[in-house]
Amino acid sequence: MSVISTLRDRATTTPSDEAFVFMDYDTKTGDQIDRMTWSQLYSRVTAVSAYLISYGRHADRRRTAAISAPQGLDYVAGFLGALCAGWTPVPLPEPLGSLRDKRTGLAVLDCAADVVLTTSQAETRVRATIATHGASVTTPVIALDTLDEPSGDNCDLDSQLSDWSSYLQYTSGSTANPRGVVLSMRNVTENVDQIIRNYFRHEGGAPRLPSSVVSWLPLYHDMGLMVGLFIPLFVGCPVILTSPEAFIRKPARWMQLLAKHQAPFSAAPNFAFDLAVAKTSEEDMAGLDLGHVNTIINGAEQVQPNTITKFLRRFRPYNLMPAAVKPSYGMAEAVVYLATTKAGSPPTSTEFDADSLARGHAELSTFETERATRLIRYHSDDKEPLLRIVDPDSNIELGPGRIGEIWIHGKNVSTGYHNADDALNRDKFQASIREASAGTPRSPWLRTGDLGFIVGDEFYIVGRMKDLIIQDGVNHYPDDIETTVKEFTGGRVAAFSVSDDGVEHLVIAAEVRTEHGPDKVTIMDFSTIKRLVVSALSKLHGLHVTDFLLVPPGALPKTTSGKISRAACAKQYGANKLQRVATFP
């Protein structure tokens, strides 16, 4: 079934069941809760659809509707309404006067949006953003909360039933022009089926599905759209949404919502688990129980084993089951999901000899190992999405324990980027494996740009190819380096290299956290931290640090999904624009 036919079915068979709830913690008059049943949601969706259908059709292409609105139920109605009208929806961030506003404007331009859907609250900012960053000032901007309810059904179901029905998911990188991944309804339904098969324990042949979904992830993000819209729609359970800002201001809200709703399914990037541990007090959790939580995905950025350990330890007194926490791997080019740990099993990790990893192959650490790297263990089987490790230069499949690029094959994988050169799309999305193992399709394969290795039915991720740091001919993975630095600085870290006359130099930028605040760091504090970091990187990694910067919390540039962008850090560093702690020149 398509997204819209599923929505119509929910509105017909369970019209009064609660569908979407938005917890608004930002109102001046106190917390506000907006609710919609399935029938109310369908009515809102058809209102948007009726308005868009009134524009008519292009002769040679589907019309495109960009959604740039605050997190909330209007965003949901805008996305589904565009699908319902047979248009291509494009989920984008709300303009907030930040660096990502440029990306929003460029995406509106790139997708040739026929309209931009927003709310009356954000309309002025949206108009200014698309005008400033190159989109046509004549592009209609429509406030979703002002549309009238229609009479009759206004959904174009014929456009929902094939690969032709698609949306554009813009990737979250922060340094280049945004790329829109073309995704079909077939991609989505396949990925939902893969998620249901791999995340939920099967009891008596049927998956133990969640009874609710809790999400603060932005709906413009691939994981936010899957968790906050597609999963509750296809499973048929209510979703409780709030905003990323509400979580950041008070991370305990996430744990409280999980405790208060039945068998919830949720997801967040690794940094959110660290925040929940650090910023949730005993008072916040008083009287709460997490024993009924179905699943919490840790994904969207590299999963740190120490984070998982601390999170489980912190919330063990509230009965959180270890098997409920699911480290995961995915990307927008495959809708979102690619792999996780075994269903019903707690997350586990394995220690490998770091020197062997640097040489391109995996060996388990022993008592004689001088340097060890702990990696999360993911499950790999013969079901789609298929995963193989390939030499990115020769395209030859690599054997067990050999580090290479992770390639993916499956019906959830996109056909390519919107407006991209044909050669780029062929190379990225239609790669062919040479000397493939038995049972391995020759093509098409998605090149992920990630490095990893397979051992038996398990696989491990070691980092991004583009972020690899090479010093004295040895490969170093920035995630390992950053984990070491965090032990001394407490905040988020970026390890990156800069080139000078063809020589690569390691630079460390670390957000400093002290109980007195970053502006109270003294020269003595800085000297001590720097000495400890430089010494640890030399002893544990064999690395020489060219420059070490302490920056205030929040100063490191991020992607739209909240991940630290090492490439953007390097660019700002080269332009001398990285904000250092005020004490130091």
Residue pairs with C-beta under 8 A, 6 or more apart in sequence:
1 9
1 189
2 157
2 160
2 161
2 165
2 185
2 189
3 80
3 83
3 160
3 185
3 188
3 230
3 233
4 45
4 80
4 83
4 84
4 155
4 157
4 160
5 157
5 160
5 161
6 233
6 234
7 38
7 41
7 42
7 45
7 80
7 233
8 42
8 155
8 157
10 17
10 19
10 38
10 42
10 233
10 236
11 38
11 39
11 41
11 42
11 43
14 38
14 236
15 37
15 38
15 39
16 37
16 38
16 39
17 37
17 38
17 238
18 35
18 36
18 37
18 238
19 36
19 37
19 38
19 40
19 41
19 232
19 238
19 239
20 35
20 36
20 41
20 73
20 76
20 232
20 238
20 239
20 241
21 33
21 34
21 35
21 36
21 238
21 239
21 240
21 241
22 33
22 34
22 35
22 71
22 72
22 73
22 241
22 242
23 31
23 33
23 240
23 241
23 242
23 246
23 253
23 257
24 31
24 32
24 33
24 34
24 72
24 242
24 243
24 246
25 31
25 242
25 243
25 246
25 249
25 250
25 253
26 243
26 245
26 246
34 72
34 73
36 44
36 73
41 73
41 76
41 77
41 80
43 149
44 73
44 77
44 81
44 149
45 77
45 80
45 81
45 84
45 155
46 81
46 84
46 150
46 152
46 153
46 154
46 155
47 77
47 81
47 147
47 148
47 149
47 150
47 154
48 77
48 78
48 80
48 81
48 82
48 84
48 85
48 117
48 144
48 147
49 81
49 82
49 84
49 85
49 150
49 154
49 155
49 156
50 85
50 150
50 154
51 81
51 142
51 147
52 63
52 65
52 81
52 82
52 85
52 87
52 115
53 85
53 86
53 154
53 156
55 63
55 114
55 115
57 63
57 86
62 86
62 87
62 88
62 159
62 164
62 166
63 85
63 86
63 87
63 88
63 114
63 115
64 87
64 88
64 89
64 90
64 111
64 112
64 113
64 114
64 168
65 78
65 81
65 82
65 85
65 87
65 88
65 89
65 90
65 113
65 114
65 115
65 116
65 117
66 89
66 90
66 92
66 107
66 108
66 111
66 113
66 115
66 116
66 117
67 75
67 78
67 79
67 82
67 89
67 90
67 91
67 92
67 116
67 117
67 118
67 220
68 92
68 93
68 94
68 95
68 104
68 108
68 116
68 117
68 118
68 122
68 126
68 129
69 75
69 78
69 94
69 117
69 118
69 119
69 122
69 126
69 144
70 94
70 119
70 121
70 122
70 243
71 94
71 218
71 219
71 241
71 242
71 243
71 244
72 119
72 241
72 243
73 241
74 119
74 144
74 145
75 91
75 219
76 219
76 228
76 229
77 144
78 89
78 117
78 144
79 89
79 91
79 167
79 219
79 225
79 229
80 89
80 229
81 117
81 144
82 88
82 89
82 117
82 167
83 89
83 160
83 165
83 167
84 154
84 155
84 156
85 154
85 155
85 156
86 156
86 158
86 159
86 160
86 165
87 114
88 111
88 166
88 167
88 168
89 167
89 168
90 107
90 108
90 111
90 113
90 167
90 168
90 170
90 180
91 167
91 169
91 170
91 219
91 220
91 225
92 104
92 107
92 108
92 170
92 220
93 100
93 101
93 103
93 104
93 218
93 220
93 560
94 118
94 122
94 125
94 126
95 101
95 104
95 122
95 125
95 126
95 128
95 129
96 125
97 125
99 174
99 557
100 174
100 560
101 129
101 132
101 133
102 133
103 170
103 174
103 178
103 560
104 129
104 130
104 133
105 129
105 130
105 132
105 133
105 134
105 135
106 133
106 134
106 177
106 178
107 170
107 178
107 180
108 116
108 130
108 133
108 135
108 139
109 130
109 133
109 134
109 135
110 177
110 178
110 180
110 418
110 419
111 168
111 180
111 418
113 135
113 139
114 139
114 140
115 139
115 140
115 141
115 142
116 126
116 130
116 139
116 140
116 141
116 142
117 142
117 144
118 126
118 141
118 142
118 143
118 144
119 143
119 144
119 145
120 143
120 145
120 146
123 141
123 143
126 141
127 137
127 141
130 136
130 137
130 139
130 141
131 137
159 165
160 185
161 185
162 184
162 185
162 186
163 184
163 185
163 186
164 184
165 184
165 185
166 182
166 183
166 184
166 185
167 183
168 180
168 181
168 182
168 183
168 418
169 180
169 181
169 183
169 222
169 225
169 332
169 335
170 178
170 179
170 180
170 181
170 220
170 332
171 178
171 179
171 180
171 181
171 332
171 333
172 221
172 222
172 332
172 559
172 560
172 561
172 563
173 179
173 559
173 565
173 567
174 557
174 558
174 559
174 560
174 565
174 567
174 568
175 565
175 567
175 568
175 571
179 417
179 418
179 420
180 417
180 418
180 419
181 332
181 333
181 414
181 417
181 418
182 414
182 415
182 416
182 417
182 418
183 335
183 414
184 415
186 411
187 334
187 335
187 411
187 412
187 413
187 414
188 230
188 335
188 412
189 234
190 335
190 384
190 410
190 411
190 412
191 226
191 334
191 335
191 336
191 337
191 412
192 226
192 230
192 231
192 234
194 337
194 384
194 385
194 410
194 412
195 226
195 231
195 337
196 207
196 209
196 235
197 207
197 383
198 337
198 339
198 340
198 343
198 379
199 265
199 295
199 297
199 326
199 340
199 343
200 207
200 208
200 209
200 210
200 294
200 295
200 343
201 207
201 208
201 323
201 343
201 344
202 208
202 343
208 294
209 235
209 237
209 294
210 231
210 235
210 237
210 263
210 264
210 265
210 294
210 295
211 237
211 261
211 262
211 263
211 264
211 294
212 237
212 238
212 239
212 240
212 261
212 262
212 263
212 264
212 265
213 227
213 228
213 231
213 232
213 235
213 237
213 238
213 239
213 240
213 264
213 265
213 266
214 239
214 240
214 254
214 257
214 258
214 261
214 264
214 265
214 266
215 224
215 227
215 228
215 239
215 240
215 241
215 242
215 266
215 267
216 241
216 242
216 243
216 244
216 246
216 247
216 253
216 254
216 268
217 223
217 224
217 227
217 228
217 244
217 267
217 268
218 224
218 243
218 244
218 560
218 561
219 225
219 228
219 229
219 241
220 560
221 300
221 560
221 561
222 330
222 331
222 332
222 335
222 336
222 561
223 267
223 297
223 299
223 300
223 330
223 336
223 561
225 336
226 335
226 336
226 337
227 265
227 266
227 267
227 297
228 239
228 241
229 239
231 239
231 265
232 238
232 239
237 265
240 257
240 261
240 264
242 253
242 257
244 562
246 253
247 253
247 254
247 272
247 275
248 275
250 279
251 272
251 275
251 276
251 278
251 279
251 280
252 276
252 279
252 280
252 281
252 284
252 285
254 266
254 268
254 272
254 276
255 276
255 280
255 284
255 285
255 288
255 290
255 315
255 318
256 284
256 285
256 288
257 264
258 264
258 266
258 290
258 293
258 296
259 285
259 288
259 289
259 290
259 318
260 288
262 292
263 292
263 293
263 294
264 292
264 293
264 294
265 294
265 295
266 293
266 295
266 296
266 297
267 296
267 297
267 298
267 299
267 300
267 328
268 296
268 297
268 298
268 300
269 298
269 299
269 300
269 301
269 561
269 562
269 563
270 298
270 300
270 301
270 302
270 303
270 304
270 307
271 301
271 492
271 562
273 298
273 307
273 308
273 310
273 311
274 307
274 310
276 311
276 314
276 315
277 307
277 310
277 311
277 314
280 314
285 315
285 318
288 318
289 318
289 319
290 315
290 318
290 319
290 320
290 324
291 318
291 319
291 320
291 321
293 320
293 321
293 324
294 324
295 324
295 326
296 324
296 325
296 326
297 326
297 328
297 340
298 307
298 308
298 325
298 326
298 327
298 328
298 347
299 327
299 328
299 329
299 330
300 330
300 561
300 562
300 563
301 561
301 562
301 563
302 461
302 463
302 479
303 327
303 328
303 376
304 479
304 483
305 349
305 374
305 375
305 376
306 374
306 483
308 325
308 327
308 347
308 349
308 376
311 325
312 320
312 322
312 325
321 346
322 346
322 347
323 344
323 345
323 346
325 346
325 347
326 340
326 341
326 347
327 340
327 341
327 347
327 376
327 378
328 337
328 338
328 339
328 340
329 338
329 339
329 340
329 378
329 461
330 336
330 337
330 338
330 339
331 338
331 448
333 413
333 414
333 428
333 429
333 446
333 448
334 385
334 408
334 410
334 412
334 413
334 414
334 446
335 412
335 414
337 385
337 412
338 385
338 387
338 408
339 378
339 379
339 380
339 385
339 387
339 459
340 378
340 379
341 347
341 348
341 376
341 377
341 378
341 379
342 379
347 376
347 377
348 376
348 377
349 374
349 375
349 376
349 377
350 364
350 374
350 375
350 377
350 460
351 364
351 365
351 369
351 372
351 373
351 374
352 362
352 363
352 364
352 365
352 372
352 373
352 374
352 375
352 460
353 362
353 363
353 364
353 365
353 366
353 369
353 371
353 372
353 373
354 369
354 371
354 372
354 373
354 480
354 540
354 541
355 370
355 371
356 362
356 363
357 373
357 403
357 462
357 475
357 477
358 474
358 475
358 476
359 474
359 475
360 402
360 403
360 475
361 401
361 402
361 403
361 453
362 401
362 402
362 403
362 453
362 455
362 460
363 401
365 372
371 540
371 541
371 542
373 462
373 477
373 480
375 460
375 461
375 462
376 460
376 461
377 458
377 460
378 458
378 459
378 460
378 461
379 457
379 458
379 459
380 387
380 454
380 457
380 458
380 459
381 457
382 439
384 409
384 410
384 411
384 412
385 408
385 409
385 410
385 412
385 413
386 408
386 409
386 410
386 440
386 441
387 406
387 407
387 408
387 454
387 459
388 397
388 406
388 407
388 409
388 433
388 436
388 437
388 440
388 445
388 454
389 397
389 398
389 402
389 403
389 404
389 405
389 406
389 407
389 452
389 453
389 454
389 459
390 396
390 397
390 398
390 404
390 405
390 407
390 431
390 433
390 445
391 397
391 398
391 404
391 405
392 404
392 405
392 447
392 465
394 434
395 431
395 432
395 433
395 434
396 433
396 434
396 435
397 433
397 434
397 435
397 436
397 437
397 440
398 404
398 453
400 453
400 454
400 455
400 456
401 453
401 454
401 455
402 453
403 451
403 452
403 453
403 462
404 451
404 452
404 453
405 447
405 448
405 449
405 450
405 451
405 465
406 448
406 450
406 451
406 452
406 459
406 461
407 431
407 433
407 445
407 446
407 447
407 448
408 445
408 446
408 448
409 441
409 444
409 445
409 446
413 429
413 444
413 446
414 429
414 446
415 425
415 429
416 425
416 428
416 429
417 424
417 425
417 428
427 447
428 446
428 447
429 444
429 446
429 447
430 443
430 444
430 445
431 443
431 444
431 445
431 446
431 447
432 442
432 443
432 444
432 445
433 440
433 441
433 442
433 443
433 445
436 442
449 464
449 465
449 466
450 461
450 463
450 464
450 465
451 461
451 462
451 463
451 464
451 465
451 468
451 477
452 459
452 460
452 461
452 462
453 459
453 460
453 462
454 460
462 477
462 479
463 477
463 478
463 479
466 567
467 477
467 478
467 496
467 566
467 567
468 475
468 476
468 477
468 478
469 475
469 476
469 477
469 478
469 481
469 495
469 496
469 497
469 504
469 506
470 476
470 497
470 504
471 497
471 504
471 506
471 542
471 543
471 544
472 542
474 542
476 541
476 543
478 494
478 495
478 496
478 566
480 541
481 493
481 495
481 506
481 508
481 537
481 541
481 543
482 493
482 494
482 495
484 533
484 536
484 537
484 540
484 541
485 493
485 495
485 508
485 510
485 533
485 536
485 537
486 492
486 493
486 510
487 536
488 529
488 532
488 533
488 536
489 510
489 511
489 512
489 513
489 529
489 533
489 550
490 512
490 513
490 514
491 510
491 511
491 512
491 513
491 553
492 510
492 511
492 553
492 556
492 564
493 508
493 509
493 510
493 511
493 564
494 508
494 509
494 510
494 556
494 564
494 566
494 569
495 506
495 507
495 508
495 566
496 506
496 507
496 509
496 566
496 567
496 569
496 570
496 573
497 504
497 505
497 506
497 507
497 570
498 504
498 505
498 507
498 546
498 570
498 573
498 574
499 505
505 546
505 547
506 537
506 543
506 544
506 545
506 546
507 545
507 546
507 547
507 548
507 549
507 570
507 573
508 533
508 537
508 545
508 547
508 548
508 549
509 549
509 551
509 556
509 569
509 573
509 578
510 529
510 533
510 548
510 549
510 550
510 551
511 518
511 550
511 551
511 552
511 553
511 554
511 555
511 556
512 518
512 521
512 529
512 550
512 551
512 552
512 553
512 581
513 553
514 520
514 521
514 525
518 550
518 552
518 553
518 581
518 582
519 552
519 581
519 582
519 583
521 550
521 581
521 583
522 583
523 583
523 584
526 550
526 581
526 583
526 584
529 550
530 548
533 545
533 548
534 545
534 548
537 543
537 545
538 544
538 545
547 573
549 573
549 578
549 580
550 580
550 581
550 584
551 578
551 579
551 580
551 581
552 579
552 581
552 582
555 578
555 579
556 564
556 569
556 578
557 564
557 565
557 568
557 569
557 572
558 564
558 565
558 568
559 565
569 578
572 578
